[in-house]
């Protein structure tokens, strides 16, 4: 366990051995010369960017990807020295900060590159060109547009375009029509660049789903996020993953109060849970301020003494209540996500209860909950 000090008995455990094992399995699955870029944006999908980044690099990842410059700077502030790519749009006036910290930025607009040029006082800005092949999120829309802004950078010594990439919208889906269109559109764009003698050193398109399903349709790098955390990119993908993925994130707390209430008594705000019988009620010090949102009240369950127990009444800001099968001691462990004995509550189960995707679940557990980094025991 890490030595982080905190004064509450609610914590996230991130098993870094599981992350390392996932990274190694993914790298092994790819052709030998393909490098893995570990996507650690959004605090490594809620797992903790610095610890995950260090783990991924040790396990063989070569590059880190983040969404915004601030995330890249956090990694640099923690002595991470590998190449870092910012995938999103950065303010042109901040490009010198990127140069000073050796951070690679993404570009896809003529106006951006022109303005960025006016903000460089020293050094060279390392860049990847983002082309849009179907997401319609960010990226150039045509070969001509991509060529024009690429040439603008190649004519200026302050810019160094080292890479080109696109992003798939449907690589995790059963129907591959759209994926194939995007793939073909990207390869034909690359050929048009090649015909003009323009060869990019770093080329990447594949997220977790595409890397796992089509390892041979990758380029020099892949950008892997969700699979590194041990989660399938989509339900449809679960059967298609030919190696074990180990979920790294679990969430635990401890019972702070226990009492027996009488049939007819109510629990929590609104007094809308009414005990049918005399019942043991335990209080868990986790609430919606921790990201355990109110919609998780009512039907959902947590683990106590290796058994599933239901959450009863509304989830409060800092606490919720459970219906216990028996009296338990103050300090009894509660597992909200993870394993106890033979029972397991997976991130996918919580996502399903919330009618969302697994990506969102570790991310919604707020920073008030400390992250502890554990190893296989
Ligand atoms: N590359 C880019 C540009 C991304 O936006 C993402 C994930 C990844 C790679 C990694 O994808 P994976 O986690 O499926 O492997 N981005 C997002 C997003 O914007 N919303 O959900 C996932």
Boltz pocket constraint, residues with backbone or C-beta under 6 A from the ligand:
constraints:
  - pocket:
      binder: B
      contacts: [[A, 39], [A, 87], [A, 166], [A, 167], [A, 206], [A, 207], [A, 208], [A, 209], [A, 223], [A, 224], [A, 225], [A, 226], [A, 227], [A, 233], [A, 359]]
      max_distance: 6.0
